[in-house]
Structures are given as structure tokens and as C-alpha cells.
Amino acid sequence: MNARILHVTTVHAPFDNRIFGMEAASLARAGFDVSLATTVDVPGERDGVKLIPLGALGEISRRGARLRRNARAFRAMSAPYDVVHVHDPELLIPAGLAQRLFGRAIVYDVHEFYDEKFAGDDATADWIPKPALRLVRSAYAAVERAVLPRAAGVVIVSPVMSARYRRYLPDDRIALVQNFPNLSASDVAVARRTEPPLAKPYIVHTGGASRNRTFDVVVATAERLRELGVSAPIVNVGPIQLEGYSNADALLARAQAANIVSTGMLSHAETLRWIAHAHVGYQPLAESENNRRGAPRKLFEYVLFGLPVVSSDVGNIGEIVRRHGVGINVPSLDPAAHASAIVTLLEDAQQHFLYAENARATAPSFSFETQLPNLIGLYERILRAAPASASVSNRSSAVSGPVR
């Protein structure tokens, strides 16, 4: 019998690239029996993953809706799964209860540097009022201390996270699963064969508009490009979340005047179509500890498509661009430098070709295929360590992994 795995999220989109595309669907293909309790209204199945409804995301800003989703998530965790894999900080408490009350093997997936995300003036959690940030940070740290020493495992997205979680668990219960795209050469080829979304060159910026992605700098960059006579627009793919700005309406008006194209939320296939036909990949980010230590999947998607990038020179992200020679780093808050780098990649064919060739050469090292064995290995170690008598499937011996 296959090991039964439950992934749970109450705040991410139901087909989130990391949770669904990279992890749940890949595990189902590897032979695990995978369910995903997520933000849908009705049960279903997709790509071999059974969907358990927790309530749609349309009500995400309403506190009552989030509490109801968390309660439904806890009920889902009470069912007999071999591993319960949670993806949100707010799920640590119900996951800890499920571990204590039902003996569930809990895995916590740490998508970001949450401690830094909640840290004072450097915080990127714009939805939390600043006076509450210190309290939120302290509460989060306390919950980690209470829950993680009894957890079965932790999944991290960056090697530098390991030191923090070694305080709670041994190395063999910490799995590095980096945010590399789950894209094959065939996926890239299919996206390239689609009809270009625009008939002229454009700069693609995936991930949406926010303060963390320095939307004010993006707007100023677009204005500078217009001053220089550049007609290629910046295309913002993703949601517009400007809670961190007091002048959000004015910024949106300037963005429209500067010919920034906003697509809103798109399917993954549509997002890849925009990337596949772009001339430049744009990665603007704020200087924060969370960003300095991170490695966003958007950057790796550009690289997998052989797309030269203009990136804020922020910590590890800037180092990746520099080390692999896949584009131009620019100061985070300097729109003139952003515009100049974009113009270089639009007009200097030799430079564009060089960065594109470097991106294509390094692309295989940024594929999720290099990361999935780390996740499967963690599950197999957890399942081998589980006593046969505690198996929720009443099997005669502990499961060592999926059916091969």
C-alpha cells in the first residue's frame, strides 16, 4: 500500500507552483497517495492529487473565513495519514495538536525567512500593522519552539535556513527543497510554440506588484524608459497588492500612464507564455533580510527559458545572477540604473546573446528534478522510523516509500 500523504495550506492559491506543482503532483507521479487540503470549495482530483476543500480564497481578508479554513484543516489532519505536510506558519498550532492528539507525523515546509519577514522596519509582511510586528515575530518564534522539536521533519528552501532548524531537529529530518521550477524541456518547448501575447518586444515581471517588489521603482523605471523613447512595455504578471504604499492610487495612475501592462493573476501555462516570448526578465526586489537570503522561483523560470535578466543586486539573488552570468545586477532603488540595464538588453544584441547562452547552459542545475529526491528521502526516513504498530494503515511493517 502506498504511503498516504496530506499537504495542507489555508492561505495559498489551490494550484500554487511550489505546493501543488512542485511537490504534491510530483509526489503523486512518484507513487505516493497524495491529498491536498487547500483553498477550493468542492472536492476533486487533479494530476493524481485528491483535493480536500477548505474554502475559497475570495474571503482571505476576512478573519472569520481564515479561522474556518484553519478549523477545516485541523479536521483534515485528524484523518489517517502517514505524513501531514503543512505549508503556512498559522498551521503550526493545529499541526502540533494533530501530532499530540492523533499521533500524526508532521512536516513543516518553511517557504520563506518568516522571522525576518516580521522584523520591524525590514519587514515585508505589509498586511500586518507595524505596531503588531514585534508581537507577531515573538509569537511565531514561540510556536516554532513549542511544535518543531516533536515534528517529524522540516523542509527548507535555502541552505542558510538549516542552522535555525538544527536547534529543533537532526540533519536527517531537515530536507532542502529549493524553489526551482518543475519544468521539463518539453514544457519550455510547448510554451515557446504558443502565440506571442504581444506583437512587439516587452519586459516581463512575474510575481505581481507590491512594496516588496518595489513597485514604485518599477513605475519610475517605466517612466524613464518612456523618456528614453523605448516603446517596449513592462508587463506585470500577477496580483496587485499595494497595501504597503500610502500613495497606491497615484502609483497605479502613473503605471498606466507609463504603459505598464498588468495582466492580473494568470494560470501557470499563461504565465509561461509571457515568459517564453519576452525579451528581458525583470526581477526588482526590496533590500530586506528575507530577500537577501532568498532565491525566488521567478528568477529560475527566466533562466530555464534562456531569458536574460535585470535583477536587483540583493544578497543571494544578485550572487546567482553574477556567478552564472545570466544578466545585469542593478541597485535596488535606482530606477535610472534599472532602465539603463533594460535598454542594454533591448538594444545590444551581443550582450543579450551572451546572457541568454549562459542561462541556457546553467538551466539544468536549476530544475526541480534535482530537488525532488530530497523530499522523497525525508518521507522515507520518517516512514522507516515509524513503529509498525503506529502505522495508520494497519500495515504489517513500516512503509519505506512509494510503490516503485
C-alpha positions as semicolon CSV with decimal commas, in nm:
position;residue;x (nm);y (nm);z (nm)
1;M;0,000;0,000;0,000
2;N;0,128;0,348;-0,087
3;A;0,218;0,590;0,191
4;R;-0,067;0,836;0,245
5;I;0,050;1,198;0,238
6;L;-0,160;1,507;0,320
7;H;-0,039;1,852;0,215
8;V;-0,224;2,144;0,375
9;T;-0,246;2,518;0,300
10;T;-0,509;2,771;0,404
11;V;-0,357;3,087;0,252
12;H;-0,203;2,986;-0,082
13;A;-0,380;2,950;-0,415
14;P;-0,502;2,592;-0,470
15;F;-0,258;2,521;-0,752
16;D;0,036;2,710;-0,608
17;N;0,352;2,628;-0,801
18;R;0,551;2,505;-0,502
19;I;0,281;2,326;-0,306
20;F;0,082;2,171;-0,589
21;G;0,304;2,175;-0,897
22;M;0,647;2,108;-0,749
23;E;0,561;1,890;-0,451
24;A;0,213;1,733;-0,442
25;A;0,180;1,649;-0,812
26;S;0,543;1,531;-0,834
27;L;0,493;1,304;-0,532
28;A;0,177;1,159;-0,688
29;R;0,372;1,079;-1,005
30;A;0,639;0,915;-0,788
31;G;0,380;0,674;-0,649
32;F;0,265;0,831;-0,322
33;D;-0,104;0,853;-0,234
34;V;-0,132;1,234;-0,211
35;S;-0,416;1,455;-0,090
36;L;-0,411;1,835;-0,075
37;A;-0,633;2,024;0,170
38;T;-0,646;2,364;0,006
39;T;-0,844;2,674;-0,084
40;V;-1,113;2,520;-0,304
41;D;-1,487;2,497;-0,241
42;V;-1,554;2,146;-0,368
43;P;-1,362;1,818;-0,364
44;G;-1,193;1,696;-0,679
45;E;-0,878;1,548;-0,825
46;R;-0,607;1,693;-1,044
47;D;-0,286;1,534;-1,172
48;G;-0,334;1,242;-0,936
49;V;-0,378;1,465;-0,629
50;K;-0,705;1,443;-0,435
51;L;-0,835;1,790;-0,340
52;I;-0,996;1,847;0,001
53;P;-1,194;2,174;0,018
54;L;-1,113;2,425;0,292
55;G;-1,297;2,723;0,139
56;A;-1,200;2,951;-0,149
57;L;-0,950;3,236;-0,121
58;G;-1,203;3,506;-0,214
59;E;-1,259;3,570;0,155
60;I;-0,892;3,572;0,254
61;S;-0,909;3,922;0,402
62;R;-1,192;3,822;0,638
63;R;-1,070;3,690;0,972
64;G;-1,370;3,460;1,015
65;A;-1,306;3,291;0,679
66;R;-0,943;3,222;0,768
67;L;-1,042;3,074;1,105
68;R;-1,295;2,846;0,936
69;R;-1,031;2,727;0,690
70;N;-0,794;2,652;0,977
71;A;-1,065;2,453;1,159
72;R;-1,134;2,251;0,843
73;A;-0,760;2,196;0,801
74;F;-0,740;2,053;1,153
75;R;-1,027;1,816;1,077
76;A;-0,844;1,702;0,763
77;M;-0,533;1,632;0,971
78;S;-0,734;1,405;1,201
79;A;-0,781;1,153;0,918
80;P;-0,537;0,859;0,899
81;Y;-0,240;0,993;0,701
82;D;0,117;0,868;0,730
83;V;0,260;1,220;0,690
84;V;0,086;1,558;0,731
85;H;0,287;1,828;0,547
86;V;0,182;2,188;0,631
87;H;0,281;2,499;0,438
88;D;0,170;2,801;0,644
89;P;0,301;2,943;0,973
90;E;-0,054;2,968;1,107
91;L;-0,095;2,592;1,062
92;L;0,179;2,509;1,312
93;I;-0,065;2,516;1,605
94;P;-0,330;2,284;1,452
95;A;-0,049;2,061;1,320
96;G;0,102;2,041;1,669
97;L;-0,237;1,944;1,808
98;A;-0,278;1,677;1,538
99;Q;0,060;1,537;1,636
100;R;-0,029;1,521;2,004
101;L;-0,390;1,406;1,973
102;F;-0,372;1,171;1,673
103;G;-0,002;1,082;1,653
104;R;0,040;1,237;1,308
105;A;0,392;1,270;1,165
106;I;0,411;1,645;1,098
107;V;0,635;1,806;0,835
108;Y;0,661;2,187;0,826
109;D;0,750;2,348;0,491
110;V;0,926;2,682;0,556
111;H;0,871;2,878;0,233
112;E;1,038;3,200;0,350
113;F;1,251;3,350;0,624
114;Y;0,944;3,427;0,833
115;D;1,136;3,556;1,133
116;E;1,294;3,829;0,920
117;K;0,969;3,887;0,731
118;F;0,808;4,005;1,055
119;A;1,112;4,210;1,166
120;G;1,047;4,582;1,223
121;D;1,146;4,830;0,953
122;D;1,291;4,545;0,745
123;A;0,959;4,358;0,740
124;T;0,798;4,261;0,412
125;A;0,468;4,143;0,565
126;D;0,278;4,453;0,455
127;W;-0,061;4,317;0,567
128;I;0,043;4,324;0,935
129;P;0,019;4,667;1,110
130;K;0,370;4,780;1,206
131;P;0,289;4,816;1,578
132;A;0,197;4,445;1,582
133;L;0,508;4,316;1,404
134;R;0,716;4,260;1,719
135;L;0,435;4,067;1,884
136;V;0,379;3,856;1,570
137;R;0,750;3,778;1,545
138;S;0,770;3,675;1,911
139;A;0,457;3,462;1,884
140;Y;0,586;3,287;1,571
141;A;0,919;3,206;1,736
142;A;0,737;3,070;2,044
143;V;0,514;2,844;1,832
144;E;0,817;2,707;1,646
145;R;0,987;2,629;1,978
146;A;0,676;2,450;2,106
147;V;0,592;2,246;1,796
148;L;0,905;2,169;1,596
149;P;1,102;1,958;1,847
150;R;0,821;1,698;1,820
151;A;0,780;1,733;1,441
152;A;0,881;1,453;1,206
153;G;1,064;1,687;0,972
154;V;1,118;2,035;0,830
155;V;1,151;2,132;0,464
156;I;1,358;2,444;0,391
157;V;1,407;2,647;0,073
158;S;1,761;2,774;0,135
159;P;2,076;2,614;0,277
160;V;2,122;2,904;0,519
161;M;1,797;2,808;0,693
162;S;1,946;2,484;0,819
163;A;2,124;2,639;1,120
164;R;1,794;2,768;1,261
165;Y;1,617;2,434;1,235
166;R;1,907;2,226;1,366
167;R;1,807;2,369;1,704
168;Y;1,495;2,153;1,685
169;L;1,573;1,852;1,466
170;P;1,872;1,646;1,349
171;D;2,009;1,690;0,997
172;D;1,838;1,379;0,864
173;R;1,497;1,534;0,944
174;I;1,573;1,859;0,757
175;A;1,529;1,848;0,379
176;L;1,647;2,121;0,141
177;V;1,389;2,162;-0,137
178;Q;1,479;2,476;-0,328
179;N;1,228;2,674;-0,531
180;F;1,350;2,550;-0,867
181;P;1,082;2,533;-1,138
182;N;0,923;2,199;-1,213
183;L;0,965;2,245;-1,586
184;S;1,091;1,994;-1,840
185;A;1,250;2,077;-2,174
186;S;0,916;1,973;-2,325
187;D;0,727;2,228;-2,109
188;V;0,961;2,503;-2,227
189;A;0,921;2,398;-2,591
190;V;0,540;2,394;-2,562
191;A;0,535;2,747;-2,417
192;R;0,762;2,872;-2,694
193;R;0,530;2,731;-2,960
194;T;0,236;2,938;-2,833
195;E;0,122;3,261;-2,997
196;P;0,318;3,560;-2,859
197;P;0,092;3,764;-2,629
198;L;0,228;4,090;-2,773
199;A;0,350;4,166;-3,124
200;K;0,642;4,379;-3,001
201;P;0,932;4,326;-2,757
202;Y;0,844;4,354;-2,389
203;I;0,996;4,318;-2,043
204;V;0,826;4,057;-1,825
205;H;0,798;4,090;-1,447
206;T;0,629;3,793;-1,281
207;G;0,520;3,776;-0,920
208;G;0,290;4,078;-0,908
209;A;0,312;4,436;-0,787
210;S;0,393;4,504;-0,423
211;R;0,618;4,706;-0,198
212;N;0,840;4,402;-0,153
213;R;0,886;4,407;-0,531
214;T;0,949;4,783;-0,524
215;F;0,654;4,873;-0,744
216;D;0,739;5,242;-0,702
217;V;1,079;5,172;-0,859
218;V;0,916;4,969;-1,139
219;V;0,689;5,263;-1,218
220;A;0,978;5,510;-1,214
221;T;1,175;5,274;-1,440
222;A;0,888;5,259;-1,689
223;E;0,868;5,639;-1,685
224;R;1,242;5,661;-1,753
225;L;1,211;5,417;-2,043
226;R;0,941;5,636;-2,198
227;E;1,169;5,940;-2,160
228;L;1,439;5,748;-2,348
229;G;1,198;5,671;-2,631
230;V;1,169;5,299;-2,553
231;S;0,831;5,162;-2,660
232;A;0,873;4,814;-2,510
233;P;0,636;4,792;-2,211
234;I;0,699;4,635;-1,873
235;V;0,442;4,358;-1,826
236;N;0,345;4,290;-1,464
237;V;0,216;3,933;-1,436
238;G;0,039;3,862;-1,109
239;P;-0,172;4,034;-0,845
240;I;-0,151;4,400;-0,748
241;Q;-0,103;4,418;-0,370
242;L;-0,007;4,771;-0,272
243;E;-0,104;4,769;0,097
244;G;0,245;4,891;0,188
245;Y;0,205;5,218;-0,003
246;S;0,018;5,525;0,122
247;N;0,002;5,656;-0,238
248;A;-0,124;5,338;-0,404
249;D;-0,386;5,511;-0,623
250;A;-0,133;5,763;-0,752
251;L;0,116;5,483;-0,826
252;L;-0,143;5,292;-1,028
253;A;-0,228;5,606;-1,228
254;R;0,143;5,665;-1,302
255;A;0,185;5,298;-1,400
256;Q;-0,097;5,324;-1,653
257;A;0,044;5,646;-1,796
258;A;0,389;5,486;-1,826
259;N;0,247;5,195;-2,028
260;I;0,292;4,924;-1,766
261;V;0,075;4,630;-1,869
262;S;-0,085;4,442;-1,577
263;T;-0,229;4,102;-1,656
264;G;-0,360;4,014;-1,310
265;M;-0,348;3,653;-1,190
266;L;-0,289;3,403;-1,471
267;S;-0,269;3,027;-1,496
268;H;0,080;2,881;-1,484
269;A;0,060;2,799;-1,857
270;E;-0,032;3,159;-1,940
271;T;0,247;3,292;-1,720
272;L;0,494;3,069;-1,903
273;R;0,365;3,202;-2,236
274;W;0,451;3,556;-2,128
275;I;0,797;3,445;-2,015
276;A;0,862;3,239;-2,329
277;H;0,816;3,534;-2,566
278;A;0,968;3,812;-2,353
279;H;1,294;3,989;-2,442
280;V;1,402;4,062;-2,083
281;G;1,316;3,908;-1,747
282;Y;1,285;4,169;-1,471
283;Q;1,345;4,086;-1,101
284;P;1,303;4,401;-0,885
285;L;1,319;4,342;-0,510
286;A;1,346;4,546;-0,192
287;E;1,657;4,533;0,027
288;S;1,538;4,318;0,317
289;E;1,691;4,033;0,512
290;N;1,424;3,798;0,379
291;N;1,511;3,890;0,019
292;R;1,886;3,894;0,076
293;R;1,875;3,532;0,188
294;G;1,612;3,413;-0,057
295;A;1,610;3,261;-0,404
296;P;1,282;3,332;-0,588
297;R;1,147;3,077;-0,833
298;K;1,068;3,358;-1,079
299;L;1,438;3,414;-1,141
300;F;1,493;3,045;-1,212
301;E;1,199;3,038;-1,454
302;Y;1,364;3,316;-1,653
303;V;1,688;3,115;-1,660
304;L;1,516;2,795;-1,772
305;F;1,377;2,985;-2,070
306;G;1,719;3,130;-2,156
307;L;1,588;3,478;-2,079
308;P;1,848;3,744;-1,982
309;V;1,756;3,917;-1,657
310;V;1,777;4,257;-1,497
311;S;1,780;4,194;-1,124
312;S;1,809;4,397;-0,806
313;D;2,153;4,324;-0,661
314;V;2,015;4,184;-0,337
315;G;2,216;3,925;-0,144
316;N;2,197;3,568;-0,272
317;I;1,985;3,669;-0,572
318;G;2,246;3,909;-0,701
319;E;2,516;3,648;-0,642
320;I;2,330;3,389;-0,852
321;V;2,298;3,634;-1,143
322;R;2,664;3,732;-1,113
323;R;2,806;3,379;-1,067
324;H;2,621;3,234;-1,366
325;G;2,644;3,542;-1,590
326;V;2,274;3,541;-1,676
327;G;2,206;3,915;-1,669
328;I;2,271;4,256;-1,518
329;N;2,251;4,342;-1,147
330;V;2,130;4,689;-1,052
331;P;2,093;4,880;-0,723
332;S;1,754;4,801;-0,574
333;L;1,620;5,158;-0,551
334;D;1,780;5,318;-0,861
335;P;1,523;5,334;-1,144
336;A;1,772;5,505;-1,377
337;A;2,005;5,204;-1,341
338;H;1,713;4,964;-1,396
339;A;1,614;5,147;-1,714
340;S;1,973;5,162;-1,842
341;A;2,020;4,786;-1,794
342;I;1,690;4,712;-1,969
343;V;1,790;4,934;-2,263
344;T;2,121;4,746;-2,288
345;L;1,944;4,412;-2,319
346;L;1,691;4,553;-2,566
347;E;1,948;4,717;-2,794
348;D;2,280;4,529;-2,757
349;A;2,227;4,202;-2,942
350;Q;2,571;4,067;-2,848
351;Q;2,514;4,120;-2,475
352;H;2,168;3,973;-2,498
353;F;2,302;3,663;-2,676
354;L;2,580;3,613;-2,421
355;Y;2,346;3,623;-2,120
356;A;2,091;3,403;-2,298
357;E;2,357;3,140;-2,378
358;N;2,477;3,142;-2,016
359;A;2,118;3,098;-1,896
360;R;2,059;2,802;-2,126
361;A;2,385;2,642;-2,014
362;T;2,308;2,669;-1,643
363;A;1,936;2,585;-1,668
364;P;1,967;2,210;-1,585
365;S;2,114;2,288;-1,242
366;F;1,801;2,492;-1,156
367;S;1,544;2,222;-1,235
368;F;1,318;2,081;-0,964
369;E;1,427;1,734;-1,075
370;T;1,740;1,797;-0,866
371;Q;1,528;1,865;-0,554
372;L;1,251;1,604;-0,551
373;P;1,480;1,324;-0,425
374;N;1,549;1,532;-0,113
375;L;1,178;1,544;-0,029
376;I;1,119;1,176;-0,104
377;G;1,423;1,087;0,105
378;L;1,282;1,277;0,404
379;Y;0,949;1,094;0,377
380;E;1,120;0,758;0,350
381;R;1,331;0,824;0,662
382;I;1,020;0,931;0,855
383;L;0,822;0,626;0,743
384;R;1,102;0,381;0,816
385;A;1,131;0,521;1,169
386;A;0,758;0,482;1,242
387;P;0,680;0,173;1,455
388;A;0,473;-0,086;1,275
389;S;0,210;-0,070;1,547
390;A;0,162;0,304;1,490
391;S;0,100;0,271;1,119
392;V;-0,229;0,440;1,039
393;S;-0,281;0,196;0,757
394;N;-0,256;-0,109;0,990
395;R;0,019;-0,244;0,772
396;S;0,231;-0,529;0,899
397;S;0,551;-0,324;0,871
398;A;0,658;0,036;0,832
399;V;0,632;0,180;0,483
400;S;0,959;0,275;0,324
401;G;0,817;0,491;0,046
402;P;0,607;0,477;-0,269
403;V;0,547;0,174;-0,481
404;R;0,826;0,167;-0,739
